[in-house]
């Protein structure tokens, strides 16, 4: 499941710096997550690296992009091929 950023986002840039997939993009007035790039850090870490650094707890699971661990691993592998 990809993550999403809620309207509580204060655009502090903390999450963007932590994202290994460059899935977090600047939007106005808050940031957004590209669900095609978000693997919840599968392939990099045991948990999403953006969640613990968010000072306002604005990152939540995206109910419109539910994916299994296997699907997230596949997405990670495809993103690695792009690099």
N, C-alpha and C positions, 0 to 999 in steps of 0.2 A: 504494500500500500504506500503510495507516495504521501508525503506530508503536504500540508498547506499552512499558510500564514494568515492569521486572523487580522481583523481590523485594529487589534490592540498593538500591532507592530508600531514601533517608534523609529524605524529606519536607522538603527544605530550601527549597522554593518557588521555586528558580531557574527551573526549566522552565516553571512556571505563569505567571510574569511575562513570559516570552518568547513564549508561544503567542498568535498573532494571532486564532485562531479560538475561544479559550476552550474548547479540547478537553480540557484537563487538569483533572481533578477531584480533590479531596481524598477519600481513602479511608483506611481504617485497616488496616494500619499504614503503607501507602505509597500513592502517588498512582496514578491510572489515567487512561487516555486514551480518550475517547469516539471510537470509530472512525467514527461518522457525522459528526463535526466535524473530524477530523484530515485535512488535505490535504497533510501533509508540507511545509507552507508554500508549496505551489504557488500562484501568484498573488501572493505576497508577496516571496519570495526564491528563490534558486537551490537552497537546501538547507534542511532543517529547522532552525529557530532554537533548538530545545530541546536538541539533541544536544551542541553544543559547550559549553553552560553547565552540564551535569550533572557534578558533581564525582566521581561514582562510576560513570559510564558505564552507567546503568541503562535507557537508551532504545535499543530495538532494533526492527527491522521486525517487524510482527505477521504471522506466517505464516497466520493465520486471516482476514486482511483484505487480500488481494493485489489491487491496483488498478493500472491503467495510468496513464500521465501524463494521457491524455485523460479518464479517469474522475475523476482528482484535480482536473483543471481544471473539469470539470462540477460536481463537488461544491463547489468554491470559488465558482463562479458562483451556485449555489443558495443558499449561505450568505450571499452578498452581497445577495441579494434579501430575506433575512430582516431585514436591518438597516434 
